[in-house]
Amino acid sequence: MKKNLRFYIALWGAKAGTILLKLLKRNATFFPGKFALKVCPDFLGRIDKPKTIIAVTGTNGKTTVCNMIEDILKDNNYIFIDNKYGSNIDAGVTTTLINGANLKGKSKKDLAILEVDERSSPKIYPYLTPTYLVCTNLFRDSLMRNAHTEFISNILTANIPKETTLILNGDDLITSNIAPENKRMYFGIDRLETDGDKCENIARDIIVCPKCNSKLEYEYVRYNHIGKAHCPKCDFKSPNIDYLVTNLDLENKKMTLKNGDLEEEYDLISDNIINIYNMLTVITVLKQIGLSKEQINNSMKKLKIVDTRYSEEMVNVIKLVTHLAKGMNPIACSRVFDYVRKYKGNKSVILILDDLHEAEKGSENTAWQYDTDYEFLNDESIKQIIIAGARYLDGLVRLEIAGVSKDKISFGRNELSAIDNLRLEGIETVFILHDLYAMELKDAIKSKIEIMIKSRKDDK
C-alpha cells in the first residue's frame, strides 16, 4: 500500500502523542497505535516493516518466549524492535512499528520481534507478513475471550499469510495442524519416563481425528493433548519432529537436541516442563536466523525466568516460591498445580487466581474452574491450602469437589487477611500461586509471609 496524506497525519500525530505521553510520564505503548488506526484504519498496511519479522503467538508461553529471544539477541549485539513493554493486539503492534520508523514511515531496524494475540490475527496479518510465525501451543483458555481451541485454530489458519514460515509445537496435535499449506518446521520432546498411556487431566481438546472422526490412539500422553498420537483409520498423526529433544537430564540440568544428523547439548535454566518447551521454542527460532549453538547456549545460561512468572528465595529455613498461575486459564493452572504436587517436601499453597480485571464485574463464566485439575492439589505433601479473593467461594467448592480435606483449607474474601491463617509448622515450601494482574498483591502477600517466617522463634 502507498502512503497517503491520511497516513502521514496519523504517523506524525502518533509520534507527537508519544513525545507528549513520555513528558507526562505516561505509558506510550498503546495509545499512539490506537490513534494511528483511528485516523488511518489501514495504517498497519502502509507503514514500512523490518526485513525480518518474528511473530510469536499461542495460548501459553508467548511472553516468556519473546522475552528470552530478545534477551539472547541483545546479548549477541542484534538490533531490533519489539513490543516487550506494550500490547500484543493491533494497536500495540502498530505502536511498535511507529516507534521503529522515521518521519517518512521508513523502518529504522531490519528485525522485529512481535508478540501477537491469537484473536488479533484478522486485524494484523492482512497487513503484516511475518517471516517466521511461532505457535507455542493451543489450549482452551478463557471461555469469554477465546471460546474453544477449534475456534482459535480456525482464526489462525484463515489469516496467516501463505508466505510465512511456521515454527510449531509438534507435540501439540492442534497447533501442528494450523495453516496446512504453509512451509513449516516442528519442535518437540521425545518420550519421557514420566509420560503415560492415559491422560490424567480433565481437559483434552482433541480426542477424535479431525479428518475421519475416528478416536485417536495415543502412543504416549504428556499432559492434556500434548503427546504423540495417530488415527487408526486414516493418515492423520503427529508430525515428524525437526528439532527433537532426545535426552532430558534434569539432575544435571542438560538437554540434548537433535536436528537432522546434528546433536547439540544445551543447559537448562528450569526443571519445569513448560519452561523447557519455552527454551526449545527459542532455540528453534534463533537457529533459523543464524545464531550458533554457542551463541544461544552462552546467552541462555545468563537468563532466568522473570520474577513476574516465577521466583524463589529462602527465608530462614522455609523456601518461599511465587508462581504465575493464570486465572481463567485451566491448562496454565493445571500445569502449575502439577508442578507444586511434584515439588519435594511438605508445602502450603496460597491461591490468588482471580483475574482482577474481571473478578469484581462477575461476568466471567466460572466453568474454567471445572476444567482445571484441582485434584492435583489433593496430595499428601500439601498440608494447607489458602484460597482468597473475589471468587474464593467458587474455588472453595472446586477444592471440596476435588476431595481436598476441609481441615486443610482456609479461605476468606480479603487476600491479605486470609494469610493470617497460614500454618508454618512442618512446612518446607510456601507457594504463592497468583494471577497475571495481581503482581502488587503477590508482593504484599510475600512480604507479609516473610515477616511471619522471620518472627518464628524456632527459625531464628
DRENROMAR-654140 format. One line per field, with one value per residue (C-alpha): residue in one letter; x, y, z; residue number from 1. Coordinates in steps of 0.5 Angstrom, whole numbers. Last residue first. Example, Ala and Ser with C-alpha at 12.3 -4.5 7.8 and 13.67 -1.06 7.14 Angstrom:
code	(s:a)
c1	(27:25)
c2	(-2:-9)
c3	(14:16)
pos	(2:1)
REM end
This chain:
code	(k:d:d:k:r:s:k:i:m:i:e:i:k:s:k:i:a:d:k:l:e:m:a:y:l:d:h:l:i:f:v:t:e:i:g:e:l:r:l:n:d:i:a:s:l:e:n:r:g:f:s:i:k:d:k:s:v:g:a:i:e:l:r:v:l:g:d:l:y:r:a:g:a:i:i:i:q:k:i:s:e:d:n:l:f:e:y:d:t:d:y:q:w:a:t:n:e:s:g:k:e:a:e:h:l:d:d:l:i:l:i:v:s:k:n:g:k:y:k:r:v:y:d:f:v:r:s:c:a:i:p:n:m:g:k:a:l:h:t:v:l:k:i:v:n:v:m:e:e:s:y:r:t:d:v:i:k:l:k:k:m:s:n:n:i:q:e:k:s:l:g:i:q:k:l:v:t:i:v:t:l:m:n:y:i:n:i:i:n:d:s:i:l:d:y:e:e:e:l:d:g:n:k:l:t:m:k:k:n:e:l:d:l:n:t:v:l:y:d:i:n:p:s:k:f:d:c:k:p:c:h:a:k:g:i:h:n:y:r:v:y:e:y:e:l:k:s:n:c:k:p:c:v:i:i:d:r:a:i:n:e:c:k:d:g:d:t:e:l:r:d:i:g:f:y:m:r:k:n:e:p:a:i:n:s:t:i:l:d:d:g:n:l:i:l:t:t:e:k:p:i:n:a:t:l:i:n:s:i:f:e:t:h:a:n:r:m:l:s:d:r:f:l:n:t:c:v:l:y:t:p:t:l:y:p:y:i:k:p:s:s:r:e:d:v:e:l:i:a:l:d:k:k:s:k:g:k:l:n:a:g:n:i:l:t:t:t:v:g:a:d:i:n:s:g:y:k:n:d:i:f:i:y:n:n:d:k:l:i:d:e:i:m:n:c:v:t:t:k:g:n:t:g:t:v:a:i:i:t:k:p:k:d:i:r:g:l:f:d:p:c:v:k:l:a:f:k:g:p:f:f:t:a:n:r:k:l:l:k:l:l:i:t:g:a:k:a:g:w:l:a:i:y:f:r:l:n:k:k:m)
c1	(32:27:24:23:18:18:22:17:11:15:17:10:8:13:10:3:5:9:3:-2:3:3:-4:-6:-2:-6:-2:0:4:8:10:16:19:13:13:10:8:1:-2:-9:-6:-6:-13:-12:-8:-13:-19:-25:-23:-21:-17:-17:-13:-18:-24:-20:-19:-23:-23:-30:-28:-23:-28:-33:-27:-25:-32:-32:-26:-29:-27:-20:-18:-16:-11:-9:-5:-1:1:5:-1:-4:-11:-8:-7:-15:-15:-14:-17:-23:-28:-25:-26:-33:-33:-36:-33:-38:-38:-35:-31:-27:-26:-20:-17:-17:-18:-13:-10:-9:-4:-1:3:8:12:18:20:16:11:5:7:9:2:-1:3:1:-6:-7:-4:-9:-15:-14:-19:-14:-7:-2:4:9:12:16:18:23:23:29:31:27:30:28:24:21:17:13:13:20:23:25:33:38:45:46:41:47:52:47:45:52:55:49:50:45:43:36:33:37:34:27:29:33:27:22:26:27:20:19:23:20:13:17:19:26:29:35:37:44:44:47:48:46:47:45:38:37:38:37:41:38:42:40:45:39:34:37:33:35:32:30:28:28:25:20:16:9:3:-2:-7:-6:-13:-16:-12:-11:-5:-2:4:4:1:-7:-8:-1:5:1:4:3:-4:-10:-15:-22:-25:-28:-25:-21:-21:-19:-22:-20:-17:-18:-16:-19:-20:-12:-10:-9:-7:-1:4:10:14:20:20:18:22:21:18:20:17:18:13:12:5:-1:-3:-5:-6:-4:2:-2:-8:-4:1:8:10:10:10:15:11:14:10:9:2:0:-4:-11:-15:-11:-10:-18:-19:-14:-18:-25:-22:-19:-25:-29:-23:-25:-31:-29:-22:-17:-17:-10:-6:1:8:6:12:11:17:18:12:7:4:-3:-7:-4:-6:-13:-15:-10:-12:-15:-8:-5:1:8:13:20:23:29:32:31:30:23:21:15:17:18:23:20:21:17:11:12:12:6:2:4:1:-6:-6:-6:0:0:7:13:16:13:20:25:31:39:43:49:49:47:41:39:39:35:30:29:28:23:19:19:17:11:9:9:1:-4:0:3:10:12:19:19:25:26:23:16:14:8:2:-1:-1:-4:-10:-15:-12:-14:-17:-11:-6:-9:-10:-2:0:-5:-2:6:6:5:5:11:8:14:13:6:7:13:9:3:7:10:2:0:6:4:-3:-3:2:-2:-8:-4:-2:3:2:0)
c2	(-36:-41:-44:-37:-35:-28:-29:-33:-29:-23:-26:-28:-21:-19:-25:-23:-15:-18:-22:-16:-12:-17:-19:-18:-24:-29:-31:-38:-37:-43:-44:-49:-53:-53:-57:-52:-46:-45:-39:-37:-29:-30:-29:-22:-20:-24:-21:-25:-31:-38:-44:-51:-57:-59:-59:-65:-64:-68:-65:-63:-60:-56:-54:-51:-47:-44:-42:-39:-35:-31:-24:-26:-32:-39:-42:-49:-53:-59:-61:-67:-71:-69:-67:-61:-65:-66:-58:-60:-54:-56:-55:-48:-46:-46:-40:-36:-29:-23:-22:-15:-15:-21:-18:-14:-17:-24:-28:-34:-32:-39:-40:-47:-50:-55:-61:-63:-64:-61:-66:-63:-56:-58:-61:-55:-50:-54:-55:-47:-46:-51:-48:-41:-37:-35:-35:-39:-35:-38:-35:-39:-38:-43:-44:-45:-38:-34:-38:-35:-37:-33:-35:-31:-24:-26:-27:-34:-33:-32:-32:-39:-37:-33:-38:-43:-39:-36:-43:-47:-42:-36:-36:-33:-40:-43:-37:-40:-47:-45:-40:-46:-51:-46:-45:-52:-53:-47:-51:-58:-54:-56:-49:-46:-52:-52:-54:-60:-61:-67:-66:-71:-68:-63:-67:-63:-66:-63:-61:-59:-65:-68:-66:-69:-69:-73:-74:-66:-66:-60:-63:-67:-72:-70:-73:-77:-76:-82:-85:-91:-92:-84:-82:-80:-77:-72:-66:-67:-65:-67:-72:-77:-83:-87:-84:-87:-82:-84:-84:-77:-78:-72:-68:-75:-75:-74:-66:-61:-66:-63:-67:-69:-76:-77:-85:-88:-84:-80:-79:-83:-78:-79:-75:-67:-63:-58:-57:-54:-51:-48:-46:-50:-53:-47:-50:-57:-57:-53:-58:-64:-61:-65:-62:-55:-50:-46:-43:-40:-34:-33:-36:-30:-33:-31:-37:-42:-37:-36:-43:-45:-40:-43:-50:-48:-46:-40:-35:-29:-31:-38:-36:-41:-48:-50:-48:-49:-45:-42:-39:-35:-33:-28:-25:-22:-15:-12:-18:-21:-16:-15:-22:-25:-21:-27:-30:-24:-23:-22:-18:-19:-14:-14:-9:-3:4:3:8:12:18:21:15:8:4:8:7:0:-1:3:-1:-8:-5:-2:-9:-13:-15:-9:-6:-7:-12:-10:-11:-7:-10:-9:-15:-15:-22:-21:-17:-23:-27:-22:-21:-29:-30:-24:-27:-34:-31:-27:-33:-38:-40:-40:-38:-33:-31:-26:-26:-21:-20:-14:-9:-6:0:3:3:-4:-2:5:1:5:11:16:11:7:12:14:7:6:12:10:3:3:11:9:16:20:27:28:21:22:28:25:19:24:27:21:19:25:25:18:19:25:22:16:21:24:18:12:7:0)
c3	(129:126:132:135:129:127:121:118:119:117:110:110:110:105:100:101:99:93:91:91:87:82:82:74:72:77:83:86:93:94:102:102:108:112:119:123:118:119:115:118:118:110:110:112:106:101:103:102:106:106:110:107:110:115:110:106:99:95:88:90:96:92:87:92:95:89:87:95:93:88:90:93:98:98:103:102:108:108:101:101:102:95:94:90:84:84:83:75:72:67:73:75:68:68:72:66:67:68:76:75:81:78:71:71:78:74:81:82:89:91:97:98:104:103:105:101:94:89:85:88:86:79:78:81:76:70:72:73:66:63:66:64:68:73:70:75:76:81:88:92:99:102:109:114:115:109:103:96:90:84:78:73:75:77:70:69:69:64:64:61:55:53:53:50:44:42:43:39:33:31:24:24:24:30:34:33:34:41:43:42:46:52:52:52:58:61:61:63:69:71:69:66:62:59:52:49:41:36:29:24:23:28:35:42:48:55:61:68:71:75:70:64:58:52:45:45:38:33:26:29:25:25:30:26:21:15:16:20:27:27:31:37:41:47:49:49:56:59:57:54:50:44:44:39:36:36:29:27:19:18:25:28:35:42:41:47:53:59:66:66:68:60:59:57:61:60:67:63:58:50:46:46:41:35:28:22:17:10:9:6:13:16:23:24:29:34:35:35:40:41:34:37:31:27:21:15:13:5:6:10:17:17:16:19:25:26:25:31:35:34:34:41:44:46:47:51:55:55:58:55:52:49:43:44:42:36:32:26:22:16:19:14:16:13:13:19:24:25:23:27:34:37:37:41:38:41:36:35:29:25:20:24:22:18:14:15:13:20:22:24:30:35:29:28:36:36:31:35:41:37:33:40:43:48:50:54:50:44:40:35:33:34:35:40:42:49:45:41:48:51:46:45:52:53:47:49:56:53:48:54:54:49:42:38:37:31:28:23:18:13:18:16:12:14:9:12:19:17:14:19:18:23:28:27:28:35:37:35:39:45:46:49:51:58:62:65:62:58:56:54:50:46:44:42:37:34:34:30:26:24:23:19:15:13:12:7:3:4:-2:0)
pos	(460:459:458:457:456:455:454:453:452:451:450:449:448:447:446:445:444:443:442:441:440:439:438:437:436:435:434:433:432:431:430:429:428:427:426:425:424:423:422:421:420:419:418:417:416:415:414:413:412:411:410:409:408:407:406:405:404:403:402:401:400:399:398:397:396:395:394:393:392:391:390:389:388:387:386:385:384:383:382:381:380:379:378:377:376:375:374:373:372:371:370:369:368:367:366:365:364:363:362:361:360:359:358:357:356:355:354:353:352:351:350:349:348:347:346:345:344:343:342:341:340:339:338:337:336:335:334:333:332:331:330:329:328:327:326:325:324:323:322:321:320:319:318:317:316:315:314:313:312:311:310:309:308:307:306:305:304:303:302:301:300:299:298:297:296:295:294:293:292:291:290:289:288:287:286:285:284:283:282:281:280:279:278:277:276:275:274:273:272:271:270:269:268:267:266:265:264:263:262:261:260:259:258:257:256:255:254:253:252:251:250:249:248:247:246:245:244:243:242:241:240:239:238:237:236:235:234:233:232:231:230:229:228:227:226:225:224:223:222:221:220:219:218:217:216:215:214:213:212:211:210:209:208:207:206:205:204:203:202:201:200:199:198:197:196:195:194:193:192:191:190:189:188:187:186:185:184:183:182:181:180:179:178:177:176:175:174:173:172:171:170:169:168:167:166:165:164:163:162:161:160:159:158:157:156:155:154:153:152:151:150:149:148:147:146:145:144:143:142:141:140:139:138:137:136:135:134:133:132:131:130:129:128:127:126:125:124:123:122:121:120:119:118:117:116:115:114:113:112:111:110:109:108:107:106:105:104:103:102:101:100:99:98:97:96:95:94:93:92:91:90:89:88:87:86:85:84:83:82:81:80:79:78:77:76:75:74:73:72:71:70:69:68:67:66:65:64:63:62:61:60:59:58:57:56:55:54:53:52:51:50:49:48:47:46:45:44:43:42:41:40:39:38:37:36:35:34:33:32:31:30:29:28:27:26:25:24:23:22:21:20:19:18:17:16:15:14:13:12:11:10:9:8:7:6:5:4:3:2:1)
REM end
